[in-house]
Amino acid sequence: MRSVHGKVKTSIVIRNRARSEEDVIKVYWLDYKGRRKSYGKIYKGDTKRITTYMTHPWVVVSKVPGGGEICQGVYMADSGKRIVTFR
């Protein structure tokens, strides 16, 4: 996956409603070549609103006990405000 163009502006809201303080999620934008670009971490109870474009994919990952990360999903904003919530 990769971003295609930046013509139709929209937004995506990502919420971390995890139960544990250790459940931090990371957010990445997939650029025009499909490379991950970090958009930071979202801690328990926090929300991040990102202005983006309809053809731009976003990857959300969390830590795996013992090291590494696991992909929680790949999301694309739609014509309205897309809201993604993690529990």
PDB file of N, CA, C and O in Angstrom, chain B, residues numbered from 101:
ATOM      1  N   MET B 101       0.834  -1.168   0.000  1.00  0.00           N
ATOM      2  CA  MET B 101       0.000   0.000   0.000  1.00  0.00           C
ATOM      3  C   MET B 101       0.886   1.240   0.000  1.00  0.00           C
ATOM      4  O   MET B 101       2.031   1.217   0.452  1.00  0.00           O
ATOM      5  N   ARG B 102       0.312   2.326  -0.525  1.00  0.00           N
ATOM      6  CA  ARG B 102       1.019   3.597  -0.549  1.00  0.00           C
ATOM      7  C   ARG B 102       0.005   4.714  -0.766  1.00  0.00           C
ATOM      8  O   ARG B 102      -1.127   4.470  -1.182  1.00  0.00           O
ATOM      9  N   SER B 103       0.425   5.936  -0.479  1.00  0.00           N
ATOM     10  CA  SER B 103      -0.421   7.090  -0.772  1.00  0.00           C
ATOM     11  C   SER B 103      -0.386   7.362  -2.263  1.00  0.00           C
ATOM     12  O   SER B 103       0.642   7.170  -2.912  1.00  0.00           O
ATOM     13  N   VAL B 104      -1.510   7.810  -2.809  1.00  0.00           N
ATOM     14  CA  VAL B 104      -1.600   8.023  -4.251  1.00  0.00           C
ATOM     15  C   VAL B 104      -1.499   9.490  -4.610  1.00  0.00           C
ATOM     16  O   VAL B 104      -0.665   9.857  -5.438  1.00  0.00           O
ATOM     17  N   HIS B 105      -2.322  10.344  -4.016  1.00  0.00           N
ATOM     18  CA  HIS B 105      -2.266  11.780  -4.293  1.00  0.00           C
ATOM     19  C   HIS B 105      -2.857  12.533  -3.110  1.00  0.00           C
ATOM     20  O   HIS B 105      -3.456  11.927  -2.221  1.00  0.00           O
ATOM     21  N   GLY B 106      -2.694  13.835  -3.096  1.00  0.00           N
ATOM     22  CA  GLY B 106      -3.216  14.664  -2.019  1.00  0.00           C
ATOM     23  C   GLY B 106      -4.214  15.673  -2.543  1.00  0.00           C
ATOM     24  O   GLY B 106      -3.983  16.879  -2.458  1.00  0.00           O
ATOM     25  N   LYS B 107      -5.314  15.196  -3.081  1.00  0.00           N
ATOM     26  CA  LYS B 107      -6.293  16.095  -3.697  1.00  0.00           C
ATOM     27  C   LYS B 107      -7.502  16.370  -2.810  1.00  0.00           C
ATOM     28  O   LYS B 107      -7.969  17.508  -2.751  1.00  0.00           O
ATOM     29  N   VAL B 108      -8.016  15.364  -2.122  1.00  0.00           N
ATOM     30  CA  VAL B 108      -9.239  15.536  -1.333  1.00  0.00           C
ATOM     31  C   VAL B 108      -8.872  15.470   0.157  1.00  0.00           C
ATOM     32  O   VAL B 108      -8.614  14.392   0.691  1.00  0.00           O
ATOM     33  N   LYS B 109      -8.851  16.626   0.815  1.00  0.00           N
ATOM     34  CA  LYS B 109      -8.460  16.719   2.222  1.00  0.00           C
ATOM     35  C   LYS B 109      -9.582  16.201   3.117  1.00  0.00           C
ATOM     36  O   LYS B 109     -10.764  16.428   2.858  1.00  0.00           O
ATOM     37  N   THR B 110      -9.179  15.498   4.178  1.00  0.00           N
ATOM     38  CA  THR B 110     -10.117  14.958   5.160  1.00  0.00           C
ATOM     39  C   THR B 110      -9.354  14.788   6.474  1.00  0.00           C
ATOM     40  O   THR B 110      -8.275  15.359   6.634  1.00  0.00           O
ATOM     41  N   SER B 111      -9.884  14.030   7.395  1.00  0.00           N
ATOM     42  CA  SER B 111      -9.169  13.795   8.647  1.00  0.00           C
ATOM     43  C   SER B 111      -9.468  12.401   9.180  1.00  0.00           C
ATOM     44  O   SER B 111     -10.456  11.762   8.818  1.00  0.00           O
ATOM     45  N   ILE B 112      -8.578  11.964  10.047  1.00  0.00           N
ATOM     46  CA  ILE B 112      -8.754  10.695  10.740  1.00  0.00           C
ATOM     47  C   ILE B 112      -8.454  10.953  12.211  1.00  0.00           C
ATOM     48  O   ILE B 112      -7.499  11.654  12.544  1.00  0.00           O
ATOM     49  N   VAL B 113      -9.271  10.387  13.083  1.00  0.00           N
ATOM     50  CA  VAL B 113      -9.104  10.531  14.523  1.00  0.00           C
ATOM     51  C   VAL B 113      -8.801   9.148  15.090  1.00  0.00           C
ATOM     52  O   VAL B 113      -9.546   8.198  14.853  1.00  0.00           O
ATOM     53  N   ILE B 114      -7.706   9.038  15.840  1.00  0.00           N
ATOM     54  CA  ILE B 114      -7.312   7.755  16.417  1.00  0.00           C
ATOM     55  C   ILE B 114      -7.321   7.900  17.930  1.00  0.00           C
ATOM     56  O   ILE B 114      -6.656   8.775  18.485  1.00  0.00           O
ATOM     57  N   ARG B 115      -8.085   7.028  18.596  1.00  0.00           N
ATOM     58  CA  ARG B 115      -8.249   7.062  20.050  1.00  0.00           C
ATOM     59  C   ARG B 115      -7.641   5.814  20.670  1.00  0.00           C
ATOM     60  O   ARG B 115      -7.823   4.705  20.167  1.00  0.00           O
ATOM     61  N   ASN B 116      -6.921   6.005  21.760  1.00  0.00           N
ATOM     62  CA  ASN B 116      -6.375   4.869  22.499  1.00  0.00           C
ATOM     63  C   ASN B 116      -7.152   4.740  23.802  1.00  0.00           C
ATOM     64  O   ASN B 116      -6.928   5.503  24.741  1.00  0.00           O
ATOM     65  N   ARG B 117      -8.053   3.789  23.858  1.00  0.00           N
ATOM     66  CA  ARG B 117      -8.871   3.544  25.052  1.00  0.00           C
ATOM     67  C   ARG B 117      -8.433   2.241  25.730  1.00  0.00           C
ATOM     68  O   ARG B 117      -9.259   1.482  26.238  1.00  0.00           O
ATOM     69  N   ALA B 118      -7.136   2.002  25.726  1.00  0.00           N
ATOM     70  CA  ALA B 118      -6.568   0.782  26.312  1.00  0.00           C
ATOM     71  C   ALA B 118      -6.795   0.739  27.819  1.00  0.00           C
ATOM     72  O   ALA B 118      -7.060   1.763  28.449  1.00  0.00           O
ATOM     73  N   ARG B 119      -6.688  -0.442  28.380  1.00  0.00           N
ATOM     74  CA  ARG B 119      -6.886  -0.628  29.824  1.00  0.00           C
ATOM     75  C   ARG B 119      -5.610  -0.391  30.618  1.00  0.00           C
ATOM     76  O   ARG B 119      -5.670  -0.045  31.798  1.00  0.00           O
ATOM     77  N   SER B 120      -4.474  -0.571  29.992  1.00  0.00           N
ATOM     78  CA  SER B 120      -3.199  -0.500  30.696  1.00  0.00           C
ATOM     79  C   SER B 120      -2.376   0.691  30.222  1.00  0.00           C
ATOM     80  O   SER B 120      -2.420   1.064  29.050  1.00  0.00           O
ATOM     81  N   GLU B 121      -1.623   1.283  31.148  1.00  0.00           N
ATOM     82  CA  GLU B 121      -0.718   2.389  30.805  1.00  0.00           C
ATOM     83  C   GLU B 121       0.345   1.943  29.803  1.00  0.00           C
ATOM     84  O   GLU B 121       0.911   2.764  29.081  1.00  0.00           O
ATOM     85  N   GLU B 122       0.610   0.637  29.766  1.00  0.00           N
ATOM     86  CA  GLU B 122       1.640   0.109  28.878  1.00  0.00           C
ATOM     87  C   GLU B 122       1.155  -0.040  27.437  1.00  0.00           C
ATOM     88  O   GLU B 122       1.962  -0.266  26.535  1.00  0.00           O
ATOM     89  N   ASP B 123      -0.144   0.084  27.213  1.00  0.00           N
ATOM     90  CA  ASP B 123      -0.711  -0.098  25.876  1.00  0.00           C
ATOM     91  C   ASP B 123      -0.595   1.184  25.052  1.00  0.00           C
ATOM     92  O   ASP B 123      -1.572   1.906  24.852  1.00  0.00           O
ATOM     93  N   VAL B 124       0.605   1.442  24.590  1.00  0.00           N
ATOM     94  CA  VAL B 124       0.887   2.601  23.750  1.00  0.00           C
ATOM     95  C   VAL B 124       0.788   2.149  22.297  1.00  0.00           C
ATOM     96  O   VAL B 124       1.302   1.089  21.940  1.00  0.00           O
ATOM     97  N   ILE B 125       0.134   2.945  21.462  1.00  0.00           N
ATOM     98  CA  ILE B 125       0.082   2.621  20.039  1.00  0.00           C
ATOM     99  C   ILE B 125       0.901   3.637  19.264  1.00  0.00           C
ATOM    100  O   ILE B 125       1.034   4.789  19.677  1.00  0.00           O
ATOM    101  N   LYS B 126       1.445   3.204  18.147  1.00  0.00           N
ATOM    102  CA  LYS B 126       2.213   4.070  17.259  1.00  0.00           C
ATOM    103  C   LYS B 126       1.455   4.223  15.945  1.00  0.00           C
ATOM    104  O   LYS B 126       0.785   3.299  15.485  1.00  0.00           O
ATOM    105  N   VAL B 127       1.574   5.402  15.356  1.00  0.00           N
ATOM    106  CA  VAL B 127       0.861   5.706  14.119  1.00  0.00           C
ATOM    107  C   VAL B 127       1.874   6.040  13.030  1.00  0.00           C
ATOM    108  O   VAL B 127       2.807   6.814  13.245  1.00  0.00           O
ATOM    109  N   TYR B 128       1.674   5.439  11.852  1.00  0.00           N
ATOM    110  CA  TYR B 128       2.540   5.686  10.698  1.00  0.00           C
ATOM    111  C   TYR B 128       1.692   6.041   9.478  1.00  0.00           C
ATOM    112  O   TYR B 128       0.631   5.458   9.257  1.00  0.00           O
ATOM    113  N   TRP B 129       2.164   6.986   8.706  1.00  0.00           N
ATOM    114  CA  TRP B 129       1.588   7.288   7.385  1.00  0.00           C
ATOM    115  C   TRP B 129       2.410   6.520   6.366  1.00  0.00           C
ATOM    116  O   TRP B 129       3.636   6.477   6.470  1.00  0.00           O
ATOM    117  N   LEU B 130       1.759   5.913   5.381  1.00  0.00           N
ATOM    118  CA  LEU B 130       2.482   5.266   4.282  1.00  0.00           C
ATOM    119  C   LEU B 130       2.627   6.295   3.172  1.00  0.00           C
ATOM    120  O   LEU B 130       1.636   6.740   2.594  1.00  0.00           O
ATOM    121  N   ASP B 131       3.865   6.668   2.878  1.00  0.00           N
ATOM    122  CA  ASP B 131       4.118   7.731   1.903  1.00  0.00           C
ATOM    123  C   ASP B 131       3.886   7.258   0.466  1.00  0.00           C
ATOM    124  O   ASP B 131       3.373   6.163   0.237  1.00  0.00           O
ATOM    125  N   TYR B 132       4.269   8.091  -0.487  1.00  0.00           N
ATOM    126  CA  TYR B 132       4.003   7.815  -1.903  1.00  0.00           C
ATOM    127  C   TYR B 132       4.811   6.639  -2.457  1.00  0.00           C
ATOM    128  O   TYR B 132       4.531   6.157  -3.555  1.00  0.00           O
ATOM    129  N   LYS B 133       5.811   6.176  -1.702  1.00  0.00           N
ATOM    130  CA  LYS B 133       6.570   4.991  -2.093  1.00  0.00           C
ATOM    131  C   LYS B 133       6.261   3.795  -1.199  1.00  0.00           C
ATOM    132  O   LYS B 133       6.884   2.740  -1.320  1.00  0.00           O
ATOM    133  N   GLY B 134       5.281   3.971  -0.290  1.00  0.00           N
ATOM    134  CA  GLY B 134       4.889   2.883   0.599  1.00  0.00           C
ATOM    135  C   GLY B 134       5.739   2.759   1.848  1.00  0.00           C
ATOM    136  O   GLY B 134       5.642   1.764   2.567  1.00  0.00           O
ATOM    137  N   ARG B 135       6.573   3.756   2.118  1.00  0.00           N
ATOM    138  CA  ARG B 135       7.427   3.733   3.308  1.00  0.00           C
ATOM    139  C   ARG B 135       6.686   4.319   4.504  1.00  0.00           C
ATOM    140  O   ARG B 135       5.908   5.263   4.366  1.00  0.00           O
ATOM    141  N   ARG B 136       6.939   3.747   5.678  1.00  0.00           N
ATOM    142  CA  ARG B 136       6.336   4.248   6.906  1.00  0.00           C
ATOM    143  C   ARG B 136       6.991   5.560   7.338  1.00  0.00           C
ATOM    144  O   ARG B 136       8.216   5.685   7.343  1.00  0.00           O
ATOM    145  N   LYS B 137       6.157   6.527   7.696  1.00  0.00           N
ATOM    146  CA  LYS B 137       6.610   7.801   8.258  1.00  0.00           C
ATOM    147  C   LYS B 137       5.924   7.952   9.610  1.00  0.00           C
ATOM    148  O   LYS B 137       4.695   7.987   9.679  1.00  0.00           O
ATOM    149  N   SER B 138       6.698   8.042  10.677  1.00  0.00           N
ATOM    150  CA  SER B 138       6.138   8.080  12.019  1.00  0.00           C
ATOM    151  C   SER B 138       5.344   9.356  12.280  1.00  0.00           C
ATOM    152  O   SER B 138       5.783  10.459  11.954  1.00  0.00           O
ATOM    153  N   TYR B 139       4.169   9.181  12.872  1.00  0.00           N
ATOM    154  CA  TYR B 139       3.344  10.301  13.339  1.00  0.00           C
ATOM    155  C   TYR B 139       3.177  10.240  14.847  1.00  0.00           C
ATOM    156  O   TYR B 139       2.237  10.807  15.404  1.00  0.00           O
ATOM    157  N   GLY B 140       4.097   9.550  15.500  1.00  0.00           N
ATOM    158  CA  GLY B 140       4.147   9.549  16.951  1.00  0.00           C
ATOM    159  C   GLY B 140       3.391   8.436  17.635  1.00  0.00           C
ATOM    160  O   GLY B 140       2.902   7.492  17.014  1.00  0.00           O
ATOM    161  N   LYS B 141       3.319   8.592  18.956  1.00  0.00           N
ATOM    162  CA  LYS B 141       2.679   7.614  19.827  1.00  0.00           C
ATOM    163  C   LYS B 141       1.393   8.198  20.385  1.00  0.00           C
ATOM    164  O   LYS B 141       1.241   9.414  20.508  1.00  0.00           O
ATOM    165  N   ILE B 142       0.469   7.300  20.720  1.00  0.00           N
ATOM    166  CA  ILE B 142      -0.760   7.704  21.397  1.00  0.00           C
ATOM    167  C   ILE B 142      -0.844   6.869  22.668  1.00  0.00           C
ATOM    168  O   ILE B 142      -0.917   5.641  22.620  1.00  0.00           O
ATOM    169  N   TYR B 143      -0.832   7.554  23.798  1.00  0.00           N
ATOM    170  CA  TYR B 143      -0.860   6.880  25.092  1.00  0.00           C
ATOM    171  C   TYR B 143      -2.295   6.624  25.539  1.00  0.00           C
ATOM    172  O   TYR B 143      -3.241   7.205  25.007  1.00  0.00           O
ATOM    173  N   LYS B 144      -2.440   5.744  26.526  1.00  0.00           N
ATOM    174  CA  LYS B 144      -3.754   5.390  27.076  1.00  0.00           C
ATOM    175  C   LYS B 144      -4.556   6.656  27.390  1.00  0.00           C
ATOM    176  O   LYS B 144      -4.072   7.560  28.070  1.00  0.00           O
ATOM    177  N   GLY B 145      -5.783   6.703  26.885  1.00  0.00           N
ATOM    178  CA  GLY B 145      -6.669   7.827  27.144  1.00  0.00           C
ATOM    179  C   GLY B 145      -6.512   9.002  26.203  1.00  0.00           C
ATOM    180  O   GLY B 145      -7.318   9.931  26.247  1.00  0.00           O
ATOM    181  N   ASP B 146      -5.495   8.989  25.352  1.00  0.00           N
ATOM    182  CA  ASP B 146      -5.252  10.103  24.435  1.00  0.00           C
ATOM    183  C   ASP B 146      -5.910   9.889  23.072  1.00  0.00           C
ATOM    184  O   ASP B 146      -6.257   8.771  22.691  1.00  0.00           O
ATOM    185  N   THR B 147      -6.065  10.985  22.365  1.00  0.00           N
ATOM    186  CA  THR B 147      -6.638  10.988  21.023  1.00  0.00           C
ATOM    187  C   THR B 147      -5.749  11.829  20.125  1.00  0.00           C
ATOM    188  O   THR B 147      -5.234  12.864  20.548  1.00  0.00           O
ATOM    189  N   LYS B 148      -5.568  11.390  18.894  1.00  0.00           N
ATOM    190  CA  LYS B 148      -4.793  12.153  17.906  1.00  0.00           C
ATOM    191  C   LYS B 148      -5.661  12.395  16.684  1.00  0.00           C
ATOM    192  O   LYS B 148      -6.219  11.456  16.116  1.00  0.00           O
ATOM    193  N   ARG B 149      -5.777  13.662  16.275  1.00  0.00           N
ATOM    194  CA  ARG B 149      -6.509  14.023  15.053  1.00  0.00           C
ATOM    195  C   ARG B 149      -5.473  14.396  14.007  1.00  0.00           C
ATOM    196  O   ARG B 149      -4.599  15.230  14.246  1.00  0.00           O
ATOM    197  N   ILE B 150      -5.582  13.765  12.840  1.00  0.00           N
ATOM    198  CA  ILE B 150      -4.613  13.971  11.767  1.00  0.00           C
ATOM    199  C   ILE B 150      -5.342  14.470  10.528  1.00  0.00           C
ATOM    200  O   ILE B 150      -6.289  13.842  10.056  1.00  0.00           O
ATOM    201  N   THR B 151      -4.892  15.603  10.010  1.00  0.00           N
ATOM    202  CA  THR B 151      -5.402  16.068   8.723  1.00  0.00           C
ATOM    203  C   THR B 151      -4.672  15.273   7.655  1.00  0.00           C
ATOM    204  O   THR B 151      -3.444  15.176   7.673  1.00  0.00           O
ATOM    205  N   THR B 152      -5.426  14.706   6.727  1.00  0.00           N
ATOM    206  CA  THR B 152      -4.854  13.805   5.735  1.00  0.00           C
ATOM    207  C   THR B 152      -5.636  13.929   4.429  1.00  0.00           C
ATOM    208  O   THR B 152      -6.386  14.885   4.232  1.00  0.00           O
ATOM    209  N   TYR B 153      -5.456  12.967   3.556  1.00  0.00           N
ATOM    210  CA  TYR B 153      -6.152  12.931   2.271  1.00  0.00           C
ATOM    211  C   TYR B 153      -6.780  11.558   2.075  1.00  0.00           C
ATOM    212  O   TYR B 153      -6.326  10.573   2.657  1.00  0.00           O
ATOM    213  N   MET B 154      -7.810  11.496   1.266  1.00  0.00           N
ATOM    214  CA  MET B 154      -8.572  10.251   1.118  1.00  0.00           C
ATOM    215  C   MET B 154      -7.761   9.067   0.606  1.00  0.00           C
ATOM    216  O   MET B 154      -8.126   7.922   0.875  1.00  0.00           O
ATOM    217  N   THR B 155      -6.696   9.299  -0.108  1.00  0.00           N
ATOM    218  CA  THR B 155      -5.913   8.179  -0.657  1.00  0.00           C
ATOM    219  C   THR B 155      -4.701   7.821   0.208  1.00  0.00           C
ATOM    220  O   THR B 155      -3.832   7.069  -0.233  1.00  0.00           O
ATOM    221  N   HIS B 156      -4.633   8.349   1.429  1.00  0.00           N
ATOM    222  CA  HIS B 156      -3.464   8.107   2.278  1.00  0.00           C
ATOM    223  C   HIS B 156      -3.752   7.048   3.343  1.00  0.00           C
ATOM    224  O   HIS B 156      -4.622   7.248   4.191  1.00  0.00           O
ATOM    225  N   PRO B 157      -3.028   5.920   3.307  1.00  0.00           N
ATOM    226  CA  PRO B 157      -3.208   4.881   4.316  1.00  0.00           C
ATOM    227  C   PRO B 157      -2.416   5.180   5.590  1.00  0.00           C
ATOM    228  O   PRO B 157      -1.329   5.755   5.550  1.00  0.00           O
ATOM    229  N   TRP B 158      -2.999   4.769   6.724  1.00  0.00           N
ATOM    230  CA  TRP B 158      -2.392   4.941   8.039  1.00  0.00           C
ATOM    231  C   TRP B 158      -2.286   3.579   8.712  1.00  0.00           C
ATOM    232  O   TRP B 158      -3.243   2.805   8.727  1.00  0.00           O
ATOM    233  N   VAL B 159      -1.108   3.296   9.269  1.00  0.00           N
ATOM    234  CA  VAL B 159      -0.845   2.018   9.940  1.00  0.00           C
ATOM    235  C   VAL B 159      -0.768   2.282  11.437  1.00  0.00           C
ATOM    236  O   VAL B 159      -0.103   3.220  11.877  1.00  0.00           O
ATOM    237  N   VAL B 160      -1.453   1.448  12.219  1.00  0.00           N
ATOM    238  CA  VAL B 160      -1.416   1.557  13.672  1.00  0.00           C
ATOM    239  C   VAL B 160      -0.838   0.249  14.222  1.00  0.00           C
ATOM    240  O   VAL B 160      -1.304  -0.839  13.886  1.00  0.00           O
ATOM    241  N   VAL B 161       0.189   0.377  15.077  1.00  0.00           N
ATOM    242  CA  VAL B 161       0.844  -0.796  15.652  1.00  0.00           C
ATOM    243  C   VAL B 161       0.897  -0.674  17.173  1.00  0.00           C
ATOM    244  O   VAL B 161       0.805   0.424  17.724  1.00  0.00           O
ATOM    245  N   SER B 162       1.044  -1.806  17.836  1.00  0.00           N
ATOM    246  CA  SER B 162       1.243  -1.835  19.283  1.00  0.00           C
ATOM    247  C   SER B 162       2.419  -2.753  19.592  1.00  0.00           C
ATOM    248  O   SER B 162       2.854  -3.544  18.755  1.00  0.00           O
ATOM    249  N   LYS B 163       2.921  -2.625  20.817  1.00  0.00           N
ATOM    250  CA  LYS B 163       4.050  -3.445  21.240  1.00  0.00           C
ATOM    251  C   LYS B 163       3.611  -4.874  21.519  1.00  0.00           C
ATOM    252  O   LYS B 163       2.470  -5.137  21.901  1.00  0.00           O
ATOM    253  N   VAL B 164       4.544  -5.779  21.319  1.00  0.00           N
ATOM    254  CA  VAL B 164       4.343  -7.185  21.653  1.00  0.00           C
ATOM    255  C   VAL B 164       5.201  -7.469  22.885  1.00  0.00           C
ATOM    256  O   VAL B 164       6.369  -7.084  22.913  1.00  0.00           O
ATOM    257  N   PRO B 165       4.648  -8.138  23.910  1.00  0.00           N
ATOM    258  CA  PRO B 165       5.468  -8.477  25.079  1.00  0.00           C
ATOM    259  C   PRO B 165       6.735  -9.215  24.652  1.00  0.00           C
ATOM    260  O   PRO B 165       6.671 -10.167  23.873  1.00  0.00           O
ATOM    261  N   GLY B 166       7.860  -8.783  25.153  1.00  0.00           N
ATOM    262  CA  GLY B 166       9.124  -9.410  24.806  1.00  0.00           C
ATOM    263  C   GLY B 166       9.836  -8.725  23.651  1.00  0.00           C
ATOM    264  O   GLY B 166      10.964  -9.088  23.318  1.00  0.00           O
ATOM    265  N   GLY B 167       9.192  -7.739  23.035  1.00  0.00           N
ATOM    266  CA  GLY B 167       9.826  -6.982  21.949  1.00  0.00           C
ATOM    267  C   GLY B 167       9.091  -7.122  20.635  1.00  0.00           C
ATOM    268  O   GLY B 167       8.394  -8.107  20.393  1.00  0.00           O
ATOM    269  N   GLY B 168       9.256  -6.133  19.802  1.00  0.00           N
ATOM    270  CA  GLY B 168       8.624  -6.128  18.495  1.00  0.00           C
ATOM    271  C   GLY B 168       7.281  -5.407  18.501  1.00  0.00           C
ATOM    272  O   GLY B 168       6.847  -4.872  19.522  1.00  0.00           O
ATOM    273  N   GLU B 169       6.640  -5.405  17.350  1.00  0.00           N
ATOM    274  CA  GLU B 169       5.356  -4.730  17.177  1.00  0.00           C
ATOM    275  C   GLU B 169       4.410  -5.613  16.387  1.00  0.00           C
ATOM    276  O   GLU B 169       4.834  -6.499  15.645  1.00  0.00           O
ATOM    277  N   ILE B 170       3.119  -5.356  16.559  1.00  0.00           N
ATOM    278  CA  ILE B 170       2.110  -6.053  15.783  1.00  0.00           C
ATOM    279  C   ILE B 170       1.180  -5.009  15.165  1.00  0.00           C
ATOM    280  O   ILE B 170       0.800  -4.037  15.818  1.00  0.00           O
ATOM    281  N   CYS B 171       0.828  -5.217  13.924  1.00  0.00           N
ATOM    282  CA  CYS B 171      -0.063  -4.298  13.226  1.00  0.00           C
ATOM    283  C   CYS B 171      -1.489  -4.486  13.738  1.00  0.00           C
ATOM    284  O   CYS B 171      -2.023  -5.595  13.725  1.00  0.00           O
ATOM    285  N   GLN B 172      -2.092  -3.398  14.185  1.00  0.00           N
ATOM    286  CA  GLN B 172      -3.471  -3.416  14.658  1.00  0.00           C
ATOM    287  C   GLN B 172      -4.459  -3.098  13.540  1.00  0.00           C
ATOM    288  O   GLN B 172      -5.658  -3.349  13.662  1.00  0.00           O
ATOM    289  N   GLY B 173      -3.932  -2.539  12.447  1.00  0.00           N
ATOM    290  CA  GLY B 173      -4.810  -2.238  11.326  1.00  0.00           C
ATOM    291  C   GLY B 173      -4.221  -1.179  10.416  1.00  0.00           C
ATOM    292  O   GLY B 173      -3.317  -0.431  10.787  1.00  0.00           O
ATOM    293  N   VAL B 174      -4.771  -1.143   9.204  1.00  0.00           N
ATOM    294  CA  VAL B 174      -4.435  -0.112   8.217  1.00  0.00           C
ATOM    295  C   VAL B 174      -5.741   0.599   7.904  1.00  0.00           C
ATOM    296  O   VAL B 174      -6.743  -0.040   7.584  1.00  0.00           O
ATOM    297  N   TYR B 175      -5.727   1.913   7.997  1.00  0.00           N
ATOM    298  CA  TYR B 175      -6.958   2.694   7.881  1.00  0.00           C
ATOM    299  C   TYR B 175      -6.800   3.814   6.862  1.00  0.00           C
ATOM    300  O   TYR B 175      -5.719   4.377   6.688  1.00  0.00           O
ATOM    301  N   MET B 176      -7.889   4.115   6.207  1.00  0.00           N
ATOM    302  CA  MET B 176      -7.919   5.253   5.288  1.00  0.00           C
ATOM    303  C   MET B 176      -9.111   6.110   5.670  1.00  0.00           C
ATOM    304  O   MET B 176     -10.184   5.597   5.985  1.00  0.00           O
ATOM    305  N   ALA B 177      -8.913   7.415   5.640  1.00  0.00           N
ATOM    306  CA  ALA B 177     -10.008   8.332   5.945  1.00  0.00           C
ATOM    307  C   ALA B 177     -11.004   8.316   4.793  1.00  0.00           C
ATOM    308  O   ALA B 177     -10.648   8.048   3.645  1.00  0.00           O
ATOM    309  N   ASP B 178     -12.262   8.609   5.125  1.00  0.00           N
ATOM    310  CA  ASP B 178     -13.269   8.709   4.080  1.00  0.00           C
ATOM    311  C   ASP B 178     -13.638  10.180   3.906  1.00  0.00           C
ATOM    312  O   ASP B 178     -12.923  11.055   4.392  1.00  0.00           O
ATOM    313  N   SER B 179     -14.726  10.457   3.231  1.00  0.00           N
ATOM    314  CA  SER B 179     -15.078  11.845   2.926  1.00  0.00           C
ATOM    315  C   SER B 179     -15.485  12.633   4.175  1.00  0.00           C
ATOM    316  O   SER B 179     -15.465  13.864   4.166  1.00  0.00           O
ATOM    317  N   GLY B 180     -15.852  11.932   5.238  1.00  0.00           N
ATOM    318  CA  GLY B 180     -16.139  12.584   6.515  1.00  0.00           C
ATOM    319  C   GLY B 180     -14.974  12.358   7.441  1.00  0.00           C
ATOM    320  O   GLY B 180     -13.898  11.959   6.995  1.00  0.00           O
ATOM    321  N   LYS B 181     -15.161  12.600   8.709  1.00  0.00           N
ATOM    322  CA  LYS B 181     -14.103  12.367   9.682  1.00  0.00           C
ATOM    323  C   LYS B 181     -14.132  10.900  10.077  1.00  0.00           C
ATOM    324  O   LYS B 181     -15.143  10.427  10.596  1.00  0.00           O
ATOM    325  N   ARG B 182     -13.061  10.178   9.849  1.00  0.00           N
ATOM    326  CA  ARG B 182     -12.943   8.758  10.227  1.00  0.00           C
ATOM    327  C   ARG B 182     -12.461   8.676  11.660  1.00  0.00           C
ATOM    328  O   ARG B 182     -11.489   9.336  12.025  1.00  0.00           O
ATOM    329  N   ILE B 183     -13.125   7.875  12.476  1.00  0.00           N
ATOM    330  CA  ILE B 183     -12.734   7.693  13.869  1.00  0.00           C
ATOM    331  C   ILE B 183     -12.373   6.238  14.087  1.00  0.00           C
ATOM    332  O   ILE B 183     -13.160   5.342  13.780  1.00  0.00           O
ATOM    333  N   VAL B 184     -11.174   6.002  14.620  1.00  0.00           N
ATOM    334  CA  VAL B 184     -10.677   4.658  14.907  1.00  0.00           C
ATOM    335  C   VAL B 184     -10.404   4.601  16.412  1.00  0.00           C
ATOM    336  O   VAL B 184      -9.682   5.446  16.941  1.00  0.00           O
ATOM    337  N   THR B 185     -10.975   3.610  17.103  1.00  0.00           N
ATOM    338  CA  THR B 185     -10.796   3.481  18.539  1.00  0.00           C
ATOM    339  C   THR B 185     -10.183   2.134  18.874  1.00  0.00           C
ATOM    340  O   THR B 185     -10.637   1.097  18.391  1.00  0.00           O
ATOM    341  N   PHE B 186      -9.139   2.156  19.713  1.00  0.00           N
ATOM    342  CA  PHE B 186      -8.482   0.931  20.176  1.00  0.00           C
ATOM    343  C   PHE B 186      -8.778   0.728  21.642  1.00  0.00           C
ATOM    344  O   PHE B 186      -8.732   1.670  22.433  1.00  0.00           O
ATOM    345  N   ARG B 187      -9.086  -0.517  22.007  1.00  0.00           N
ATOM    346  CA  ARG B 187      -9.406  -0.863  23.402  1.00  0.00           C
ATOM    347  C   ARG B 187      -8.454  -1.891  23.922  1.00  0.00           C
ATOM    348  O   ARG B 187      -8.564  -2.307  25.076  1.00  0.00           O
TER     349      ARG B 187
END
